[in-house]
Amino acid sequence: MQGKRNHMEDALTIKGSFLGDTKSDYFAIYDGHGGTEVAKFLSTALHALLADRLHAGNTPELALESVCF
């Protein structure tokens, strides 16, 4: 049945002081869309990849684009 699952396939990440300061926090919900593998990977890796790009001087837009494309 569409929309009915036996278990949650989504993942959640919350990182306070995301960039090592008190001004940046990271909150994300990853939708499993019928599988948990990608959602789990993103919940453990995406924030670290973005932080690396942002610390390198990229704008948030370029940082996200470089990680995703």
C-alpha positions as CSV (number, residue, x, y, z in Angstrom):
1,M,0.0,0.0,0.0
2,Q,1.5,3.3,-1.0
3,G,2.5,5.5,1.9
4,K,2.4,2.7,4.5
5,R,5.7,1.3,5.6
6,N,6.5,-1.2,8.4
7,H,9.5,0.9,9.5
8,M,10.9,4.4,9.1
9,E,13.3,4.8,6.2
10,D,14.2,8.4,6.7
11,A,17.3,9.7,8.5
12,L,18.0,12.8,10.5
13,T,21.1,14.8,11.2
14,I,21.5,17.6,13.8
15,K,24.9,19.2,14.3
16,G,25.3,22.1,16.7
17,S,28.3,24.4,16.0
18,F,28.5,22.9,12.5
19,L,31.4,25.0,11.4
20,G,33.2,25.1,14.7
21,D,31.5,28.3,15.9
22,T,28.3,29.1,17.8
23,K,26.7,30.8,14.8
24,S,26.2,27.8,12.5
25,D,24.0,24.7,13.1
26,Y,23.1,22.0,10.6
27,F,19.7,20.3,10.5
28,A,18.6,17.9,7.8
29,I,16.0,15.3,7.1
30,Y,16.7,12.7,4.4
31,D,13.7,10.9,2.9
32,G,14.4,7.2,2.3
33,H,12.0,6.9,-0.6
34,G,11.6,3.2,-0.2
35,G,15.2,2.4,0.9
36,T,17.5,3.4,3.8
37,E,21.0,3.2,2.2
38,V,21.2,6.7,0.7
39,A,19.4,8.4,3.5
40,K,21.8,6.8,6.0
41,F,24.9,7.7,4.0
42,L,23.8,11.3,3.6
43,S,23.0,11.6,7.3
44,T,26.6,10.6,8.2
45,A,28.5,12.3,5.4
46,L,26.9,15.3,3.8
47,H,27.4,17.7,6.7
48,A,31.2,16.9,6.8
49,L,31.6,17.3,3.1
50,L,29.8,20.7,3.2
51,A,31.8,21.8,6.1
52,D,35.0,21.0,4.2
53,R,33.9,23.0,1.2
54,L,32.8,26.0,3.4
55,H,36.1,26.0,5.3
56,A,37.8,26.1,1.9
57,G,36.1,29.5,1.2
58,N,33.2,28.4,-0.9
59,T,29.8,30.1,-0.7
60,P,27.0,27.9,0.7
61,E,25.6,27.6,-2.8
62,L,28.9,26.6,-4.4
63,A,29.7,24.2,-1.5
64,L,26.3,22.4,-1.9
65,E,26.7,22.4,-5.7
66,S,30.2,20.9,-5.5
67,V,29.0,18.1,-3.2
68,C,25.9,17.2,-5.1
69,F,26.9,17.6,-8.8
